[in-house]
Amino acid sequence: MHWLAVVALSWLALGAAFALGFLTGFPCVPALVIATTAWAAFDSMRLRFREHRHCEAFHPVILASWMGQPWLWPVTFPWYLLTRRRIREGTLPRERPFHPDDIVF
């Protein structure tokens, strides 16, 4: 999926949650944020995000804390979906495993 489509669909889902919340009185935006954050946290553990380049694939706890903020969700959720796609396709390189000889005194 192209990055523009991911961003557009995420923003469309957020807009739909706002509209549905306005029409029904149910807080749909927090429900959307909580549900997608929980899914991303569990899915990132399953896909082993921590084994990939740390600048793009964060620890699941950090990911969940960032995505759980409603004002950051429109940015972090599409980023997560794009990173997830790159990991599943195998295009995001893995981090080199730590070795005790890597420590420099």
C-alpha positions in Angstrom: 0.0 0.0 0.0 1.4 3.4 -1.0 2.2 5.7 1.9 -0.3 8.3 0.7 -3.1 5.8 0.8 -2.1 4.7 4.4 -2.1 8.3 5.6 -5.4 9.1 3.8 -7.1 6.0 5.2 -5.9 6.7 8.7 -7.2 10.3 8.5 -10.4 9.0 7.0 -10.9 6.6 9.9 -10.2 9.5 12.4 -12.7 11.7 10.6 -15.3 9.0 10.7 -14.7 8.4 14.4 -15.2 12.2 15.0 -18.4 12.2 13.0 -19.7 9.0 14.6 -18.9 10.4 18.0 -20.7 13.6 17.3 -23.8 11.8 16.0 -24.0 9.2 18.7 -22.5 10.9 21.7 -20.1 7.9 22.2 -16.4 8.8 22.5 -15.4 7.0 19.3 -12.0 8.7 18.9 -10.6 7.5 22.2 -12.0 4.0 21.4 -10.3 4.1 17.9 -7.0 5.3 19.5 -7.0 2.6 22.2 -8.0 -0.2 19.9 -5.4 0.6 17.3 -2.7 1.2 19.9 -3.4 -2.2 21.6 -3.3 -3.9 18.2 -0.1 -2.2 17.2 1.6 -3.1 20.5 0.7 -6.8 20.3 1.5 -6.9 16.6 4.9 -5.2 17.0 5.8 -7.8 19.6 4.8 -10.6 17.2 6.7 -9.1 14.3 9.8 -8.5 16.6 10.1 -4.8 15.9 13.0 -4.6 18.4 15.2 -6.7 16.0 15.1 -4.1 13.3 16.8 -0.8 12.9 15.9 1.1 16.0 15.5 4.5 14.3 12.4 3.2 12.5 11.1 0.3 14.5 10.6 1.2 18.2 10.1 -1.0 21.2 6.4 -1.9 21.6 6.1 0.0 24.9 7.4 3.2 23.3 5.2 2.7 20.3 2.1 2.2 22.5 2.9 5.3 24.6 3.3 7.5 21.5 0.3 6.1 19.7 -1.8 6.3 22.8 -1.6 10.1 22.7 -4.6 11.3 20.6 -2.7 14.3 19.1 0.1 12.0 17.9 -2.1 9.2 16.6 -2.6 10.7 13.1 1.2 10.6 12.6 2.3 7.5 14.5 -0.4 5.1 13.3 0.4 5.5 9.6 4.1 5.4 10.4 3.5 2.1 12.2 1.5 0.6 9.3 4.3 1.6 6.8 7.0 0.2 9.1 5.0 -3.0 9.6 4.7 -3.4 5.8 8.5 -3.0 5.4 9.2 -5.6 8.1 6.8 -8.1 6.6 8.3 -7.6 3.1 11.8 -7.9 4.5 13.0 -4.5 3.2 13.7 -3.1 6.7 17.2 -4.3 7.7 17.7 -6.0 11.0 20.0 -4.7 13.6 23.3 -6.4 14.0 23.1 -8.6 17.1 25.0 -7.2 20.2 28.3 -8.9 20.9 30.3 -8.4 24.1 33.3 -7.3 22.0 31.3 -4.3 20.8 31.9 -2.5 24.2 34.8 0.0 23.9 36.5 1.0 27.2 
